[in-house]
């Protein structure tokens, strides 16, 4: 049975919230919030949802000029449409990184990163193609019939991109040079001419001047919200500052509303030096107290157990984020705090669905809120510019997102910038990736195309892998090698169901003599009966009988979801013993506070209530077993999303946070 699908396979996702950006045709600038009586005078930009466009930075202009010159053979289009203009970039779905590029109220093209050429490229939209044809900027191919995507034409010029038109000069599509031919990469089925504006020169000062009222409206609304929330709860105020633009605005709004706050920074041990410097600078700039949660070397120490993290295998978040934050905040604000974060609805589908005030179940002592939930990026940046806030300089040199520099959610474009600016840091990560590439018997493209960023056979991974000659994704073999070459050196080699019995064969004994007492204690913690007979271990549950003898594990009967969940409990116990990374999550969240960490893994207290909290917070059980071990046994890479998955009791999670 298949229990889940990969998020990357969803080609169309509906955003519960979208944002609008208006364009003033007279001043030729964007407007974040026009007065009601002015709305009819402006255009609404036609952007891909959610429309969270940002201003162009100096590096964007540089990329635009070079990419347009590469595609069209000259930079004339750049000079006419972008050089003296205030531009916006709106991120759109792409297999790496792509933005719609806006100026003068039109989306003229898409700026995107091509990982195969390791360069930025530009693709004309209908508006850009129309303008280019009307002004004789682009080379053309004239056809007398309708065209189709993938259609091939003989190359009559050396430019990389041409516009396909009919005999009446109407734009039909875009073709791109490949080898010695032109291939149609986009077909336009109709389209409207670009909207007309004054075509004035526009700059940041002009945009700020005519958006002051809109910025002030957003500011005052957020300040009123923060004051009202504080008056209701009267808790110590903590602002989670990441070194990014959103948390900077949230911090400034908090200080404007409440006068003072404590800064909280989570140093994952994978932060960029400029981010660390910015945190210190902002602390001094506003004269604030800084509390730091530190993961130190936790990621690198856990890497030999888990292997490289993935978008769908994010063990690192539990170790480098959740646990340090929980430890620090429970020590500093055990009786509660109002936690202000820079979260926005347009960053992700999940955040769009998030309430404005919430409690994280793992840190419920913090009442979290965001004063900028409905702010788009343009509003955030105009606020920063207007108030001259000390933002992270990494934005100016091409960084789109900040945080852990090797995060698997990053794009290859972002990795390219890190490699250029921080070659030593990037080399350290490449050396680790190379070790795992060899262990997993992967091609060089596993690193260069970022295939390591997915553990499951995700659609995006296949999309990149199809360009690697002779390469076939074999997720089961990769999973098995991840386990065999990890520090545990322990993996299921095969599993079969015979009649009503599941038989799993491992590469070695699941439990050796030195691990027996710890295993027995952990099984009894879950209220399972453990019987040891000669060289056999028998685990009896309400629904199952599980035998371990030699390198084989048997589950009898194996015909219901409960039998599966009993097996999962046993597997989680075994792997926690063999692969414990000493992160301390189980100790931190145990309601009784009596779990001990030993060389043989965690040892629970004798009077354990079987609340399962320690299992749910453990990265070994909740990530390694659920995402790697269990898929091998069930032949389903998405088994972790099954409805029957056992969870910790909410009452014990709350109890663990207040004891």
Protein Blocks (a to p, Z undefined) as FASTA:
>chain_A
ZZbdcfklmmbdcdfbdcdddddfklopacfbdcfklmmmpccdddddehiacdddfklm
mmmmmmmmmmnopaklmmmmmmmcccdddddddfkbccdddeehiafbdcdddfklopac
ddddfklmmmmmmnopaccdddfbdcdehiacddfbfbfbdcdddfkopafbdcddehjb
ccdfbdcebjadddddehiacdfklmmmmmmmmmmmmmmmmmmmmmmmmmmnopacdddd
ehiaklmmmmmmmmmmnopacdddddehpacfklmmmmmmmmmmnopadddddekjmmmm
mmmmnopadfklcfklmmmmmmmmmmmmmmmmmnopcddddddfklpmklmmpcfbdcdf
klmmbccddfklmpcfklmmmmmmmnopacdfklmnopabgcjfklfkbcfklmmmmmmm
mmmlmmmmmmmmmmmmmmnopafklmmnopmmpmblcfklmmmmmmpghiacdfklmmmm
mmmmmmnopacfbdcdehjaccdddfbdfbafklmmmmmmmmmmnopacddehjaccddd
fkbccddehjbdcddddfbfklmmmmmmmmmmmmmmmmoghlommmmmmmnlpaccdfko
paddfklghlommmmmpmklmmmmmmmmmmmmnopaklmmpfklccddfklmmmmmmZZ
